[in-house]
Amino acid sequence: MKIIEPFFHIQDELDSASVAVRLEACGRVCYKSEDKITEDSAIPFVSKIAAHGHNSVLEMAVLTFRVTCDPRQTEDLLDCQPKFLVIDKLPDGMLLTGSMRALKELYLQHPKNQLVNDLLLVLVGIVPYIFEKIIDRHKILARDSSIVITKMGLLEIDQLPVELRLRHRFVGVKFIVNRAVTHELVRHRPCSFLQESQRYCRYSEDKFDNQVTFIKPMFFKEESEEFQVWKKAMEQAEATYFKLLETVTPQAARTVLPNSCKTEIIVFCNLIEWQHIFALRTSSAAEPSMREIMIPLQKEMQKKYMIC
Ligand SMILES: Cc1cc2nc3c(=O)[nH]c(=O)nc-3n(C[C@H](O)[C@H](O)[C@H](O)COP(=O)(O)OP(=O)(O)OC[C@H]3O[C@@H](n4cnc5c(N)ncnc54)[C@H](O)[C@@H]3O)c2cc1C
């Protein structure tokens, strides 16, 4: 067995990547198959994932659009009560941010809305491998020339007035933590998540160094008796897991794995939700293992994104 300290990684290197590259990098965390990433593996991976209904992968990339339109069209869109989108009215239209999933489902639920129709036509040009199939299967309306939809770049989003930037700027963080911490993280409902799957990962394989990895609990000093008790329990859990793997699948064997098991989770949300998470998860009332990771992350995010 392996014992490691928890850590995090702000995925800002993916901010400048294409949608497909970003989705693949995040989606492969579930299977721990990052070794399969090649120069042209992204689009086939994303297409397969979308066909299988592993929809949360499509939540890991957002696009922001500046829409210039008649106020009536803004109201028509808001009347649809779009879900999982960030929309802010502007004097001449709106700012709209959505994940690939939210944008896809927006069209499927409201195909007759002119603005939604026109947005789909713009999306097909940017990410055809996600939106082309919809075009093939639906009766698409002609574009309305009075609606102007422009994709915004990251630099432009970062220069928005602060209240808009906090809502439209999304940041992904990969946490390498124990399963108790991820149980708490997934309670933050506005976020999107992707997590290493104990159903698909077989820790007896070479790529896991043929061992289960555990996160060192911050509660016990390494030389303490409690630490030795904990370590023995992990060794027993690992031995039982390997014994079960001789005859059953990882999803059955994982039932003996404890909270201390190392896992990877990507949390993706806008800056305003990160501020909310930090307020709750760095306070003295928060769980100590959560604070252990959130306090340094908050400091890093404050520096990078000028948030509180
Ligand atoms: C110290 C501490 C102890 C906790 N103890 C427990 C516990 O014992 N048991 C337990 O089950 N949970 C517990 N929790 C989890 C807690 O109740 C929340 O579920 C979790 O912190 C997510 O935060 P949130 O609900 O404020 O916001 P998020 O889910 O992050 O959502 C952000 C904001 O969106 C809005 N929002 C999202 N969804 C809804 C909704 N459905 N309705 C209305 N508004 C919504 C709210 O304004 C919310 O503040 C604990 C959390 C902390 C920090």
The ligand as an SDF file (V2000), in Angstrom:
LIG
                    3D

 53 58  0  0  0  0  0  0  0  0999 V2000
  -19.6120   22.7550    8.8780 C   0  0  0  0  0  0  0  0  0  0  0  0
  -20.5560   21.9910    8.0150 C   0  0  0  0  0  0  0  0  0  0  0  0
  -21.2650   20.9290    8.5490 C   0  0  0  0  0  0  0  0  0  0  0  0
  -22.1530   20.1900    7.7460 C   0  0  0  0  0  0  0  0  0  0  0  0
  -22.8240   19.1480    8.2860 N   0  0  0  0  0  0  0  0  0  0  0  0
  -23.6720   18.4110    7.5210 C   0  0  0  0  0  0  0  0  0  0  0  0
  -24.3770   17.2870    8.0520 C   0  0  0  0  0  0  0  0  0  0  0  0
  -24.2220   16.9300    9.2020 O   0  0  0  0  0  0  0  0  0  0  0  0
  -25.2220   16.5930    7.2480 N   0  0  0  0  0  0  0  0  0  0  0  0
  -25.4520   16.9750    5.9470 C   0  0  0  0  0  0  0  0  0  0  0  0
  -26.2470   16.3390    5.2360 O   0  0  0  0  0  0  0  0  0  0  0  0
  -24.7900   18.0410    5.4060 N   0  0  0  0  0  0  0  0  0  0  0  0
  -23.9260   18.7650    6.1570 C   0  0  0  0  0  0  0  0  0  0  0  0
  -23.2460   19.8270    5.6030 N   0  0  0  0  0  0  0  0  0  0  0  0
  -23.4730   20.1560    4.1920 C   0  0  0  0  0  0  0  0  0  0  0  0
  -24.2900   21.4890    4.0630 C   0  0  0  0  0  0  0  0  0  0  0  0
  -25.5640   21.3920    4.6420 O   0  0  0  0  0  0  0  0  0  0  0  0
  -24.4580   21.8520    2.5700 C   0  0  0  0  0  0  0  0  0  0  0  0
  -25.1920   20.8530    1.8930 O   0  0  0  0  0  0  0  0  0  0  0  0
  -23.1360   22.0010    1.8560 C   0  0  0  0  0  0  0  0  0  0  0  0
  -22.2250   22.7120    2.6270 O   0  0  0  0  0  0  0  0  0  0  0  0
  -23.3750   22.7290    0.5120 C   0  0  0  0  0  0  0  0  0  0  0  0
  -23.5020   24.1180    0.7500 O   0  0  0  0  0  0  0  0  0  0  0  0
  -24.7530   25.0140    0.3840 P   0  0  0  0  0  0  0  0  0  0  0  0
  -26.0080   24.2430    0.5220 O   0  0  0  0  0  0  0  0  0  0  0  0
  -24.6540   26.3010    1.1530 O   0  0  0  0  0  0  0  0  0  0  0  0
  -24.5020   25.4960   -1.0610 O   0  0  0  0  0  0  0  0  0  0  0  0
  -24.2060   24.8660   -2.5100 P   0  0  0  0  0  0  0  0  0  0  0  0
  -24.8220   23.5300   -2.7320 O   0  0  0  0  0  0  0  0  0  0  0  0
  -22.7500   25.0480   -2.7570 O   0  0  0  0  0  0  0  0  0  0  0  0
  -25.0230   25.8940   -3.3860 O   0  0  0  0  0  0  0  0  0  0  0  0
  -24.6310   27.2840   -3.5030 C   0  0  0  0  0  0  0  0  0  0  0  0
  -25.8260   28.1580   -3.3010 C   0  0  0  0  0  0  0  0  0  0  0  0
  -26.8370   27.8440   -4.2640 O   0  0  0  0  0  0  0  0  0  0  0  0
  -28.1310   27.9280   -3.6820 C   0  0  0  0  0  0  0  0  0  0  0  0
  -28.7810   26.6160   -3.7840 N   0  0  0  0  0  0  0  0  0  0  0  0
  -28.2720   25.4990   -4.3670 C   0  0  0  0  0  0  0  0  0  0  0  0
  -29.1620   24.5290   -4.3670 N   0  0  0  0  0  0  0  0  0  0  0  0
  -30.2740   25.0070   -3.7800 C   0  0  0  0  0  0  0  0  0  0  0  0
  -31.5600   24.4750   -3.5000 C   0  0  0  0  0  0  0  0  0  0  0  0
  -31.9000   23.2140   -3.8610 N   0  0  0  0  0  0  0  0  0  0  0  0
  -32.4580   25.2580   -2.8920 N   0  0  0  0  0  0  0  0  0  0  0  0
  -32.1470   26.5440   -2.5570 C   0  0  0  0  0  0  0  0  0  0  0  0
  -30.9510   27.1090   -2.7720 N   0  0  0  0  0  0  0  0  0  0  0  0
  -30.0220   26.3550   -3.3920 C   0  0  0  0  0  0  0  0  0  0  0  0
  -27.9070   28.3950   -2.2350 C   0  0  0  0  0  0  0  0  0  0  0  0
  -27.9870   29.8040   -2.2310 O   0  0  0  0  0  0  0  0  0  0  0  0
  -26.4950   27.9740   -1.9540 C   0  0  0  0  0  0  0  0  0  0  0  0
  -25.8730   28.7620   -0.9660 O   0  0  0  0  0  0  0  0  0  0  0  0
  -22.3350   20.5460    6.3950 C   0  0  0  0  0  0  0  0  0  0  0  0
  -21.6080   21.6180    5.8600 C   0  0  0  0  0  0  0  0  0  0  0  0
  -20.7090   22.3240    6.6410 C   0  0  0  0  0  0  0  0  0  0  0  0
  -19.9170   23.4610    6.0270 C   0  0  0  0  0  0  0  0  0  0  0  0
  1  2  1  0
  2  3  1  0
  2 52  2  0
  3  4  2  0
  4  5  1  0
  4 50  1  0
  5  6  2  0
  6  7  1  0
  6 13  1  0
  7  8  2  0
  7  9  1  0
  9 10  1  0
 10 11  2  0
 10 12  1  0
 12 13  2  0
 13 14  1  0
 14 15  1  0
 14 50  1  0
 15 16  1  0
 16 17  1  0
 16 18  1  0
 18 19  1  0
 18 20  1  0
 20 21  1  0
 20 22  1  0
 22 23  1  0
 23 24  1  0
 24 25  2  0
 24 26  1  0
 24 27  1  0
 27 28  1  0
 28 29  2  0
 28 30  1  0
 28 31  1  0
 31 32  1  0
 32 33  1  0
 33 34  1  0
 33 48  1  0
 34 35  1  0
 35 36  1  0
 35 46  1  0
 36 37  1  0
 36 45  1  0
 37 38  2  0
 38 39  1  0
 39 40  1  0
 39 45  2  0
 40 41  1  0
 40 42  2  0
 42 43  1  0
 43 44  2  0
 44 45  1  0
 46 47  1  0
 46 48  1  0
 48 49  1  0
 50 51  2  0
 51 52  1  0
 52 53  1  0
M  END
$$$$
